[in-house]
Amino acid sequence: MTRKFVSAEEAVRWGFVTKVVPPEKLMEAALELAEEIKQMPPLSIKAVKKAVNRGMEGYDFAKSVLVSLQNTEDAIEGITAFLEKRKPKFKGR
């Protein structure tokens, strides 16, 4: 908005980005992050992507989706896996 460039260090400090890597390590870091995201509940990931793509109206969308996600099989699996101290097996349902 101010057209001021922000350094990578500032971006991390302000929470705009979570990690800064040198260009030659970018693909490796991206694949590591993708692997981490792949382990998350698919329905939640889809909802987050939709909310981000909707911009400011995505906040209201995200609130409504949270309610519907609480009653899915994946939500129950996540809670059960946590209580049983095991990795969840999400199915996207």
C-alpha positions, 0 to 999 in steps of 0.5 A, a space after each residue: 500500500 505504501 510502495 515501500 519495499 520490505 526486507 526478507 527479515 522484516 517480512 519474517 518479523 512482521 509475520 508476512 512470511 514464515 521462512 526465508 531461504 536462498 534462491 538455490 534452496 527455494 524448491 527444496 523448502 517449497 517441497 518440504 512445506 508441500 509435504 507438511 501441508 499434504 499431511 493436513 486435513 484435505 477439507 480444511 486445506 480446500 477451505 483455506 484456499 477458497 478463503 484466501 482466493 476470496 480476499 477480504 470476504 474470505 474471513 466471513 467465508 472461513 467462519 461459516 466453513 469452520 462450523 461445517 468442518 467441525 462435524 466431518 469424519 476428518 474432524 472426528 479422526 483428528 480428535 481421536 488420533 490426538 487422544 490416541 497419540 497417533 498420526 491422523 489418517 484423513 480421508 477428505 470426508 
